[in-house]
Amino acid sequence: MRKLLEKFKTRNQPCAVTLNPGGVTFDVPRNRTLLQAANDLSINFPQHCTVGTCGSCRCKLVAGEVRALRDFSYTLTRAEIDEGYILACQSMLKGDVVIELENTGPEVTHPATTFSATISRAHLLTHDIMQVDVQLDRPINYTAGQFADIGLAGFARARSYSFANPAPSSTGRDVSFHVRQVPGGGYTGWLFAQDRVGESCELHGPAGNFWLRPDTAPILCVAGGSGMAPIKAILEDAAQQKIRRPVTYLFGARQQRDLYCTEEMQALRDQWPETFRYLPILSEEPEGSGWPGERGLVTDYLTSETVGFELRDCHAYLCGPPGMIDAALAVLERNQVPTGHIHYDKFLDARQLEASSA
């Protein structure tokens, strides 16, 4: 009986986590995920969707074992899983573990805060993407590539949007977002229904681990739809910092009417100190339309010949719909791009998040 009680007691004892870099340690109760326990203790941990779809809480299991509530392969690539990566939001601990977080910088430098905000301007960039400019009640700091959660009165859940402009000055209160209209979406339906200038909202941020890592390697950017926003912000910020690295940016859209920020990309090309290639690719452009550019899927052009440098030598930044990102990850993996050199931000709309939660 004593052995049985001891076994039961051991099975219900919390597991210890060592979080590197930094060596922070904390306990995880047996009925909580790794991420839930970190949040319970206000430990800064990259996260977003919390349902195992966005990949923001990806971390490396250095020692110990976990049980996945949801198959990691839904979000992580086979190469990531083979290298020991897990999703903290889907990990129940089997015992003590050592976890390694990647590139934890902006989250520590710019802790998330809640701001009161007012929509100061809104205008269409395409037929279904709108730029929304917001003025905050006080200055904000973030790193180009990060996002914020925007809350509107009457909606139970906030929506996440990437900052579309470079990091503001220390006195900056004005920020911009690119918002794609989701068919049947109540949130974007409200926004697109009429002029919303002057409407109040709440902004919570910054958040996210999508930002330009310091290096000298060529930069490969791949985006689709409103995934333009964080890529544009990253590249414009890099230009301000006078970063000298070759860049190739592949932008996927359906038709010519879905292209935007073309002038901004031309301006970047003209001022960039190294080679800057911007290649828009249309997947559903009608034959005979006169479009002189490339056609097909953006991932069809992920070759060393097209991008102008060896894929295995680049650092890749991917942003947009999950299907595009998953396809790009598979191509980069086949071309032996190291996992640590690939950074991505999957854009999930409300329907996808709700389906994942279910």
C-alpha positions in Angstrom: 0.0 0.0 0.0 2.8 2.4 0.9 4.5 1.8 -2.5 1.2 2.5 -4.2 0.7 5.7 -2.3 4.2 6.8 -3.1 3.7 6.1 -6.8 0.4 8.0 -6.7 2.1 10.9 -4.9 5.0 11.0 -7.4 2.6 10.9 -10.4 0.9 14.0 -9.1 3.9 16.0 -8.2 4.7 19.0 -10.4 7.5 18.7 -13.0 10.4 21.2 -13.0 11.3 23.2 -16.0 14.6 24.9 -16.7 14.1 27.7 -19.3 17.2 28.7 -21.3 18.8 31.1 -22.1 18.8 32.5 -18.6 18.3 29.4 -16.5 14.8 30.4 -15.2 13.2 27.5 -13.3 9.6 26.9 -12.4 7.2 24.1 -11.7 4.4 22.8 -14.0 1.4 21.0 -12.4 0.5 17.7 -14.0 -2.8 19.1 -15.2 -1.3 22.2 -17.0 0.5 22.6 -20.3 4.0 24.1 -20.3 2.6 27.4 -21.7 -0.3 27.5 -19.2 2.1 27.1 -16.3 4.4 29.8 -17.7 1.4 32.2 -18.1 0.2 31.4 -14.5 3.6 32.6 -13.2 3.8 35.6 -15.6 6.9 34.2 -17.3 7.5 35.8 -20.6 6.9 33.1 -23.3 6.3 33.7 -27.1 2.7 32.8 -27.9 -0.4 33.8 -29.8 -3.1 31.3 -30.8 -2.6 28.9 -27.8 -4.3 26.1 -29.8 -1.3 24.7 -31.7 -1.7 26.3 -35.1 0.4 29.5 -35.3 3.8 28.1 -34.1 4.6 31.2 -32.0 5.3 29.1 -28.8 7.7 26.8 -30.6 10.7 25.9 -28.4 13.3 23.2 -28.3 13.2 20.3 -25.9 16.8 19.9 -24.8 16.2 17.2 -22.1 13.2 15.3 -20.8 9.9 14.1 -22.4 6.5 15.7 -23.1 3.2 14.3 -24.3 1.6 16.2 -27.2 -2.1 17.0 -26.8 -2.2 17.6 -30.5 0.2 16.2 -33.0 3.0 18.7 -33.5 3.3 17.8 -37.2 0.1 19.8 -37.8 2.2 23.0 -37.3 5.9 22.0 -37.2 7.8 20.5 -40.1 9.4 17.0 -39.9 12.8 18.6 -39.7 11.8 20.8 -36.7 10.3 17.8 -34.9 13.4 15.7 -35.6 15.6 18.5 -34.1 13.5 18.4 -30.9 11.1 21.3 -31.3 7.8 21.2 -29.5 4.8 23.5 -29.1 4.5 24.7 -25.5 0.7 25.2 -25.7 0.3 21.5 -26.6 2.9 20.0 -24.2 2.1 18.1 -21.1 5.2 17.2 -19.2 6.1 13.6 -18.4 8.9 14.6 -16.0 11.5 17.4 -15.5 12.6 19.1 -18.7 15.0 21.6 -20.1 13.6 24.0 -22.7 15.4 26.4 -25.0 13.7 29.5 -26.4 14.9 30.9 -29.6 15.9 34.5 -30.2 14.0 36.0 -27.3 14.6 39.7 -27.8 11.7 42.1 -28.6 9.3 40.3 -26.1 11.7 41.3 -23.3 12.5 44.7 -24.6 8.9 45.6 -25.5 6.6 44.0 -23.0 2.9 43.9 -24.1 0.8 46.7 -22.8 -2.8 47.8 -23.3 -3.5 51.1 -25.1 -6.6 53.1 -25.8 -6.8 54.0 -29.5 -8.8 55.8 -32.1 -9.0 55.0 -35.8 -7.6 58.1 -37.5 -7.7 57.0 -41.1 -8.9 54.0 -43.2 -8.5 53.5 -47.0 -8.5 50.6 -49.4 -5.3 49.2 -50.7 -7.0 46.6 -52.8 -10.6 45.5 -53.2 -10.4 43.5 -50.0 -7.4 44.8 -48.0 -7.6 48.1 -46.1 -5.0 50.1 -44.4 -6.2 51.2 -41.0 -4.2 53.9 -39.2 -4.6 54.1 -35.4 -3.6 56.8 -33.0 -2.7 55.6 -29.5 -3.2 57.4 -26.2 0.6 57.2 -25.6 3.8 56.2 -27.4 4.5 52.5 -28.2 7.7 50.6 -28.9 7.9 47.5 -31.0 10.2 45.7 -33.4 9.3 45.7 -37.1 7.5 42.4 -37.9 5.6 42.1 -34.6 1.9 42.4 -34.2 -0.8 43.6 -31.8 -4.3 42.5 -30.8 -7.0 44.9 -31.6 -10.2 44.8 -29.6 -13.5 46.4 -30.6 -16.6 47.0 -28.5 -19.2 44.3 -29.1 -16.8 41.6 -30.2 -15.8 39.0 -27.6 -12.4 38.2 -29.1 -9.7 40.6 -30.3 -8.1 40.1 -33.7 -4.3 40.1 -34.3 -2.8 42.4 -37.0 0.9 43.0 -37.9 2.3 46.5 -37.7 2.7 47.7 -41.3 5.3 50.4 -40.6 8.8 50.4 -39.2 9.3 50.8 -35.5 8.2 54.3 -34.4 10.3 56.9 -32.7 10.3 57.1 -28.9 7.4 59.5 -29.1 5.4 57.6 -31.8 1.7 57.2 -31.2 0.6 56.5 -34.8 0.6 52.9 -36.2 -0.8 51.2 -39.2 -2.2 47.8 -40.1 -3.3 46.0 -43.2 -6.7 44.3 -42.7 -8.0 41.7 -45.2 -11.8 41.4 -45.4 -12.8 37.8 -44.4 -15.9 36.6 -46.2 -18.6 36.3 -43.6 -16.4 37.7 -40.9 -18.2 39.9 -38.4 -15.0 41.8 -37.4 -13.9 42.8 -40.8 -17.5 43.1 -42.0 -18.0 45.8 -39.4 -14.8 47.6 -40.5 -15.5 47.5 -44.2 -19.2 48.4 -43.9 -18.7 52.2 -43.6 -16.2 54.9 -42.6 -14.9 54.0 -39.2 -12.7 57.1 -38.6 -13.1 58.3 -35.1 -14.2 54.9 -33.7 -12.5 53.8 -30.5 -10.7 50.5 -30.0 -8.2 48.9 -27.7 -4.7 47.7 -28.7 -2.7 45.2 -26.7 0.9 44.6 -27.8 3.4 44.2 -29.1 3.8 40.5 -29.5 5.3 37.9 -31.8 8.7 36.5 -32.6 8.8 37.5 -36.3 11.6 40.1 -36.8 14.8 40.4 -38.7 17.7 38.5 -37.1 21.1 40.2 -37.3 23.4 38.4 -39.8 25.1 38.9 -43.1 23.2 36.1 -45.0 20.9 36.9 -48.0 17.3 37.6 -47.0 14.5 35.7 -48.7 11.0 37.0 -48.1 7.8 35.2 -49.1 4.4 36.7 -48.5 0.8 36.5 -49.7 -2.2 38.8 -49.1 -1.9 41.0 -46.0 1.3 39.2 -45.2 2.8 42.1 -47.0 2.5 44.2 -43.8 5.2 42.8 -41.6 7.5 42.1 -44.5 7.2 45.7 -45.6 7.8 46.9 -42.1 10.9 44.7 -41.7 12.4 45.8 -45.0 11.7 49.5 -44.5 13.2 49.3 -41.0 16.3 47.5 -42.4 16.7 50.3 -45.0 16.6 52.9 -42.3 19.2 50.9 -40.4 21.3 50.8 -43.6 21.6 47.0 -43.5 23.6 45.7 -46.4 22.3 42.2 -47.4 20.9 40.9 -50.7 17.1 40.6 -50.7 14.7 38.7 -52.8 11.0 39.2 -52.1 8.4 36.8 -53.6 4.9 38.1 -53.3 2.0 35.8 -54.1 -1.4 37.1 -55.2 -4.4 35.9 -57.2 -4.8 38.7 -59.8 -3.5 42.1 -60.6 -6.2 43.7 -58.5 -4.7 42.0 -55.5 -1.3 43.6 -55.9 -0.4 46.6 -53.7 2.5 48.5 -52.1 4.2 48.3 -55.5 5.6 51.8 -55.3 6.9 51.2 -51.8 8.8 48.1 -53.1 10.2 50.1 -56.0 11.4 52.8 -53.6 13.1 50.1 -51.5 14.8 48.6 -54.6 16.1 52.1 -55.6 17.6 52.9 -52.2 18.8 49.4 -51.2 22.6 49.3 -51.0 22.8 45.6 -52.3 20.7 43.6 -54.8 17.0 43.9 -54.2 14.6 41.8 -56.2 10.8 42.1 -55.9 8.9 39.4 -57.8 5.0 39.5 -57.7 3.5 36.2 -58.9 -0.2 35.8 -59.8 -1.9 32.4 -59.5 -5.4 33.2 -61.0 -4.7 36.0 -63.5 -6.9 35.4 -66.6 -5.2 34.4 -69.8 -4.8 37.3 -72.3 -5.0 40.0 -69.6 -1.7 41.5 -70.6 0.0 40.7 -67.3 3.7 40.7 -68.2 4.9 39.1 -65.0 5.1 35.6 -63.5 2.2 33.2 -63.1 1.6 30.3 -60.8 2.1 29.6 -57.2 4.7 31.6 -55.3 6.4 28.5 -54.1 7.0 27.4 -57.7 9.6 30.2 -57.8 11.5 29.1 -54.7 14.7 28.1 -56.6 18.2 29.3 -56.3 18.1 30.4 -59.9 15.1 32.6 -59.4 16.0 34.2 -56.1 19.6 34.9 -57.2 21.5 33.1 -54.4 21.7 29.6 -53.0 18.6 28.8 -51.0 20.6 26.9 -48.4 22.6 30.1 -47.6 19.7 32.4 -47.0 17.6 33.4 -44.0 13.9 33.1 -44.9 11.0 35.2 -43.6 7.6 33.9 -44.5 4.2 35.5 -43.8 0.7 34.9 -45.0 -1.9 32.1 -45.2 -1.0 28.7 -43.6 -1.2 26.7 -46.9 1.4 29.0 -48.6 3.7 28.9 -45.6 3.5 25.1 -45.2 4.3 24.6 -48.9 7.3 27.1 -48.6 8.6 25.3 -45.5 8.6 22.0 -47.4 10.6 23.5 -50.3 13.1 25.1 -48.0 13.5 21.9 -46.0 14.2 20.0 -49.3 16.9 22.6 -50.1 18.6 22.1 -46.8 17.9 25.6 -45.3 18.7 25.2 -41.6 15.6 25.3 -39.4 17.1 28.1 -37.3 17.3 30.3 -40.4 13.6 30.0 -41.2 11.1 32.4 -39.5 7.4 32.5 -40.2 4.1 34.0 -39.2 1.0 32.2 -40.2 -2.1 34.4 -40.7 -5.1 32.6 -39.3 -8.5 34.3 -39.6 -11.3 33.9 -37.0 -12.8 30.9 -38.7 -9.5 29.0 -38.7 -8.9 29.9 -35.0 -12.4 28.7 -34.0 -12.0 25.5 -36.0 -8.7 24.8 -34.3 -10.1 25.5 -30.9 -12.9 23.1 -31.5 
